Amino acid sequence: MSENLRVVIYGVGPIGSLIVKLLSSRKGVELVGGVDVDTSKVGEDLGIVAGLGRGLGVKVVHDSNSWGFLRSVKPDVVIISTGTYLDRIYPQIVRAVSAGANVVSTSETLAYPWYRYPELSLMIDELAKKNKVRVIGTGVNPGFVFDALPAFLTSVSAEVRRIHVVRSLDASKRRYSFQKKYGLSLTPEEFESKLRAGEISAHVGYAESIMLLGCILGVSIERVEEGQEPIVAEEYLETQYFKIGPGRVSGIHGWGVGYVNGAEFVRLDLLASVGREDYDEVLIEGNPTMRWRCETGVPGDIATASMVVNIIPRVLQAPPGLITMKDVITPSAFLGDYRWFAGRT
Ligand SMILES: NC(=O)c1ccc[n+]([C@@H]2O[C@H](COP(=O)([O-])OP(=O)(O)OC[C@H]3O[C@@H](n4cnc5c(N)ncnc54)[C@H](OP(=O)(O)O)[C@@H]3O)[C@@H](O)[C@H]2O)c1
């Protein structure tokens, strides 16, 4: 039997900590350290920081020391769970890849990075190929509910005319950082101005999911529209972290629409608010027309951590470079041009 797979967790927040918990019980995985900027975590044992209740015998180091640290521990995989926007996590990817590590990240914009960051995508792809490693962004969304899942469901479709996905979730069940970025307890005016200023983001990734879904299905999406508006509480509501008076923000309705030949091809609706029913629904209009529904909803945090952990073996089997869920998932409908594949042996 060969050696253990060596993994570093870059960003030991709620999601990074869940990933530590899952990986610590997987066979053949060795957690060789963590990286963070939070001074209360730096220098502490990774297992204790992640809330395992036991030490793992490896430390969390500060981001400013990550270059030397990654080169000395030589991980096979670095999990980056520090942030959403690719321009901000780009230096972390460069350090990991330059140290010879594959990267699996929960960064939403990395799920289909060519949409917002074409130049950075090119640079990451080149660096990853040079170092013979892979870089991927995934999670529950982008990564599953709005893209990989509907794509998989179309694998039994003879024709796909339109796809509509609705994700409905109870925001009170989610972690603090989620509730904060969704603007819970703000006035609608504060919500709008903070969203415009980039101080809160709510959900990021409608466009990435649409582009990813189009790319998997072989369809050119010619235009994407996306937006988010606050859902306002009609009565007093409370979560573990926020008290929400009537007239204040209790969640969001966000949407993304992708057009093909001037018509709506993909519509994504996210309804995330306190007390809302948890469910996910995918409607595929075509031949056959099908409606798939998950009555419990896919719980976002554990699903994200699980996707990251479960995708590692598939990522390691993919060709080097900047890849997406297209390169690792199971079948989907193919609506593109079969000549793209002619002559492949
Ligand atoms: N694709 C998906 O489906 C999906 C699902 C869930 C989450 N996400 C994304 O995954 C990311 C992690 O989620 P989270 O809730 O755990 O976020 P979080 O609460 O912000 O935690 C991130 C952790 O990384 C640390 N950090 C920030 N910048 C860093 C840097 N330059 N170097 C090292 N550490 C750094 C943070 O420290 P400080 O707290 O001191 O800043 C914190 O400890 C978020 O961007 C979230 O939006 C994606």
The ligand as an ORCA input file, in Angstrom:
! r2SCAN-3c Opt
* xyz 0 1
  N     -19.364     26.503     -3.152
  C     -20.203     26.359     -2.112
  O     -21.219     25.701     -2.224
  C     -19.894     26.965     -0.770
  C     -20.596     26.541      0.348
  C     -20.251     27.050      1.601
  C     -19.249     28.009      1.704
  N     -18.627     28.458      0.576
  C     -17.557     29.451      0.670
  O     -16.451     28.857      1.335
  C     -15.725     29.861      2.037
  C     -15.516     29.393      3.477
  O     -16.747     29.423      4.177
  P     -16.787     29.759      5.753
  O     -18.185     29.931      6.134
  O     -15.954     28.763      6.480
  O     -16.054     31.196      5.726
  P     -15.474     32.063      6.909
  O     -16.355     31.974      8.125
  O     -15.192     33.415      6.339
  O     -14.091     31.332      7.292
  C     -12.952     31.446      6.479
  C     -11.702     31.230      7.326
  O     -10.555     31.520      6.514
  C      -9.776     32.541      7.157
  N      -9.099     33.359      6.165
  C      -9.541     34.478      5.519
  N      -8.590     34.936      4.697
  C      -7.527     34.108      4.812
  C      -6.232     34.069      4.208
  N      -5.823     34.963      3.329
  N      -5.392     33.070      4.586
  C      -5.770     32.139      5.493
  N      -6.972     32.140      6.091
  C      -7.840     33.106      5.746
  C     -10.788     33.319      7.981
  O     -10.169     34.083      8.999
  P     -10.938     35.420      9.518
  O     -12.245     34.944     10.066
  O     -10.031     35.996     10.545
  O     -11.105     36.291      8.292
  C     -11.626     32.170      8.528
  O     -10.987     31.528      9.604
  C     -16.565     31.149      1.912
  O     -16.041     31.951      0.892
  C     -17.934     30.649      1.528
  O     -18.673     31.617      0.795
  C     -18.925     27.940     -0.646
*
